[in-house]
Amino acid sequence: MSTSTFQALGLSSDVLSALEFLKIEKPTPIQAAAIPEALTGTDLIGLAQTGTGKTFAFGLPILGALIANPSQRALILVPTRELALQVEESLQKIARATRKRLSTISLIGGASMYNQIERLKKFQPQLIVATPGRLNDHLERRTIKLDAVKFLVLDEADRMLDMGFTPQVNRIVEQLPADRQTMLFSATMSPAVTKLSASYLKSPERIEVAQQGTSSSLVTQELYVVGKEQKRDALLRILKEHTGSVLVFTRTKHATGRLSDWLESAGESAAPIHGDRSLGQRRAALDGFKSGRTRVLVATDVAARGIDVTGIALVVNFDLPDAAEDYVHRIGRTGRAGREGVAISLATRDQERMVRDIERLMRKPLERNYMTASGDVHKEAPRALEPVGARPAAPRGERTYAPKPYHQRRPYGQQRQHEKRKKW
């Protein structure tokens, strides 16, 4: 479905007036396709590129329904604290602009449990945005009931339904009424996750405005093959060649802190964000990045699905992600809201298989650039960067070591006895 206005989608007058007040005029393709289906009450699976407005695609119909029937509740489950705060902030802005009494709450780990309990008692929020772990904590304490939940949304559904979150999500779903509308939204969804999600959905409509795994055409992607010991120097050279805010991804929490400290010592304003930092530290790092006080934010994948900062000029994969799907979410932090962006990945010569997995998911090749120790960039691999295993042939006449076949080798004990006999 293609439309140029929200008025043609069937949204309530309260939501339309709020959009007009906030000067939000044109729906994105996923919003134009998903909102009419969501308004019918059917279950949905929505697939769209990162940064295309999936939050409003499920949020606007829900807000209209909650305003019309204040006794209903909506539950939105997300994988990270940052994403929970972002989703609540976005929908709270619309809710306030409607000038209707509609309360929201985010239930996330790291925040005060006492404050959350008091807020639940006082306001009885209709819109709940939560991470699975903290919501399960509230369910065990019996500080929240989910029997009035009419709408369930799994945002970033592929991560929500992986092996780490599935048991927690199952415990939550058991507490929900069977008569509900369930919506799953993500940029990527493997066949295994789709099969797993079938237990939550009833005859869902699948809306796919772009092939899953594809990235925005506004993002220019580059790949540099470097030696492992050259990665820091390569990163510093990249930062000097580009202007604007930069999001750098590493694989581990320890690497995030070390790299951030090293960048600070090299003269770059940098801050780390990862799962072991407190909620206050993570929010401070993110606020500094949004305001421009910090140019480089060094993050683990906790930020890949939880950062919505307008105008990130460059995303650097200092470490390639373990899963190809995470690559799509990482580079989706730039090139958002119609703006152009650049994504640069650093790979070592033994990571060819990981690169090919990414290319297979993206359905297009990544142009390789080979960086030597001196900083020179080549389109073809220099000899020093040839794939591991391509051993050069020995010169003619030169003897090469050839180990004995396994069946001809002496067992360790016999070899020791042989040496003793030889010695005496």
TAQUIUR-V392677 format. One record per residue. PSI is psi in degrees with one decimal (NA if undefined). Layout:
# TAQUIUR-V392677
((PSI) (PSI))
This chain:
# TAQUIUR-V392677
((136.4) (127.7) (155.5) (-4.0) (154.0) (-25.1) (-29.1) (-3.0) (-10.6) (14.4) (158.2) (158.4) (-34.1) (-45.5) (-40.0) (-39.7) (-34.4) (-42.0) (-39.6) (-40.7) (-37.9) (2.4) (39.3) (108.6) (-40.1) (125.1) (149.7) (166.8) (-41.4) (-35.2) (-43.9) (-32.6) (-37.6) (-35.4) (-47.9) (-38.3) (-40.9) (-35.3) (-20.1) (-12.8) (3.0) (155.0) (148.0) (147.0) (114.0) (123.6) (124.5) (158.0) (151.8) (138.1) (20.0) (12.0) (35.6) (-28.1) (-44.6) (-24.7) (-38.2) (-24.0) (-38.8) (-46.4) (-37.5) (-44.1) (-42.4) (-40.4) (-38.7) (-34.6) (-39.5) (-31.0) (89.2) (-14.1) (-13.9) (160.8) (156.8) (140.5) (125.0) (116.8) (132.7) (157.8) (-22.0) (157.9) (-44.3) (-41.7) (-36.3) (-46.5) (-37.9) (-45.1) (-44.2) (-41.5) (-42.6) (-46.1) (-30.9) (-34.4) (-42.4) (-42.9) (-42.6) (-36.7) (-19.8) (-16.1) (27.0) (155.4) (102.7) (113.0) (149.5) (160.7) (146.6) (126.3) (101.6) (151.9) (153.5) (-20.8) (163.4) (120.8) (-39.3) (-46.3) (-38.6) (-42.0) (-43.6) (-39.7) (-38.2) (-40.8) (-41.7) (-42.6) (-17.9) (61.5) (140.4) (-30.3) (115.7) (122.5) (124.1) (153.4) (147.3) (-40.2) (-49.3) (-36.8) (-38.7) (-34.7) (-44.1) (-38.2) (-39.6) (-33.6) (-6.6) (38.0) (-1.4) (144.8) (144.0) (16.5) (-13.2) (5.9) (119.2) (-22.7) (129.8) (128.5) (130.7) (101.8) (142.2) (57.3) (-30.9) (-39.8) (-36.1) (-30.9) (15.3) (179.4) (-23.2) (-33.9) (-20.2) (-47.0) (-39.6) (-42.2) (-39.4) (-41.7) (-35.3) (-46.5) (-32.1) (-24.6) (-4.8) (150.6) (148.5) (-30.9) (85.5) (167.4) (129.7) (133.0) (133.2) (129.5) (138.9) (170.7) (-22.7) (146.1) (111.2) (160.1) (-35.3) (-41.3) (-39.4) (-41.1) (-40.1) (-35.5) (-14.2) (-25.6) (-16.6) (-16.0) (154.1) (110.5) (59.6) (151.1) (133.2) (120.1) (117.9) (98.8) (-15.2) (147.8) (133.2) (143.0) (-13.3) (150.8) (168.7) (141.1) (-11.1) (-7.3) (119.8) (123.5) (134.3) (148.7) (126.9) (125.0) (118.7) (164.2) (151.1) (-38.1) (-8.5) (-5.7) (-40.6) (-43.8) (-38.8) (-41.6) (-44.6) (-37.9) (-39.2) (-42.3) (-34.4) (-26.1) (-14.0) (150.6) (166.9) (-179.3) (146.1) (133.3) (119.7) (128.4) (133.3) (170.4) (-35.5) (160.8) (-42.4) (-39.8) (-33.9) (-48.1) (-43.8) (-43.6) (-38.7) (-44.5) (-40.4) (-39.8) (-38.6) (-43.6) (-22.9) (1.0) (3.7) (140.3) (114.5) (154.8) (142.9) (152.4) (122.1) (177.1) (-23.8) (-10.5) (150.0) (164.0) (-39.6) (-42.2) (-40.7) (-40.2) (-37.8) (-42.5) (-41.9) (-39.8) (-40.9) (-36.2) (-43.2) (-38.4) (-15.7) (-2.8) (-32.9) (125.0) (-38.8) (123.6) (119.2) (122.6) (155.5) (-174.6) (-5.3) (-24.9) (-12.8) (-30.9) (17.2) (7.7) (122.8) (79.3) (121.4) (131.3) (20.6) (117.3) (-31.4) (134.8) (129.2) (122.9) (89.1) (-39.4) (136.1) (146.2) (155.9) (-33.9) (135.1) (-33.2) (-33.9) (-26.1) (-42.3) (-43.1) (-34.8) (-54.8) (-15.4) (-4.3) (-16.2) (167.5) (35.2) (155.7) (40.2) (6.6) (152.9) (154.5) (170.4) (137.4) (122.2) (131.4) (139.8) (125.1) (145.3) (167.1) (-17.3) (11.6) (24.0) (-38.7) (-39.7) (-40.3) (-41.1) (-34.4) (-40.8) (-44.7) (-38.2) (-40.7) (-40.2) (-16.6) (32.2) (151.0) (153.2) (127.7) (124.7) (136.5) (133.9) (121.5) (126.1) (174.1) (-28.5) (-6.0) (-2.6) (144.1) (130.5) (147.8) (-24.1) (150.0) (122.8) (163.2) (-33.7) (-17.2) (18.3) (151.5) (145.8) (136.6) (-16.7) (72.2) (132.6) (148.5) (142.7) (143.4) (149.9) (135.6) (-14.5) (132.0) (136.8) (148.4) (130.9) (109.5) (151.8) (150.6) (151.6) (-38.9) (-13.7) (-6.7) (146.5) (137.6) (156.2) (-44.0) (-42.1) (-37.2) (-40.5) (-44.2) (-40.0) (-42.2) (-36.9) (-45.2) (-40.1) (-35.6) (-42.9) (NA))
